Amino acid sequence: MQHRMSVGELLDANGALVERGWATEEVRRYDRAVLKSPDPRIKEWDYYCVLTDEFGIALTVADNGHMGFLGASWMDFRERTFVNGGVGTPAPHGAMALPSSADVGDIVQVHPKMQIAFRHEAGGRRLTIDAPGFDKGRGLSGELWLAQPPMDRMVIATPFAEVPEAFYYNQKINCLAASGHIDYAGRRYEFTPERAFGVLDWGRGVWTFDNTWYWGS
């Protein structure tokens, strides 16, 4: 991985990585249409986590082939508690239409139990969540703005050695100053840019059937 990637397409005509390595911006262009692997092996997701020193929220939209997933997690660091909630959809196989770039394309997912939207706007990103049934009806809703000035990010394109067409393309955009509010269980939690920061974990790839997952940011 001690190789800085150049600009170009992510995949060749056979659906394999053109170049492996790292970058500080989105230099390689992902295109689901050129993948040669079966749909169940294709995994795509956008995951945001926004934290303060006292509380935080994580939101996920994922198309994992046989299962789509909308997820929300609420964390209270003072009470040392967390609550996870989510809804699944069977076999989207690309129907969730997640963007091919971390910098262009909005995500709006509407489910009877949960609505999540990730939108690009000038200068940043806007996240909205509405999940009235979250945590046994306590409810989770709100809107957060993540400011994104020109900045480096962590980008990797890495293969799986045992399967030539398997790869993982990931971007992590850190230190996004957050503002807005989240309502949970009848209480409003304010996020201010002086003490609230977010990360986007953007993943696209073809995965092997058996693998070990490590995550950090």
Buried (B, 14 or more C-beta within 10 A) or exposed (E): EEEEBEEEBBBEEEBBBBBBBBBEBBBBEBEBEBBEBEBBBBBBBBBBBBBBEEBBBBBBBBBBBEBBBBBBBBBBEEEEEEBEBBBBBEEBBBEBBBBBEBBEBEBEBEBEEBBBBBEBEEEBBBBBBBBEBBBEEBBBBBBBBBBBEEEEBBBBBBBBEEBEBBBBBBBBBBBBBBBBEBBBBEEEBEBEBEEBBBBBBBBBBBBEEEEEEEEEE
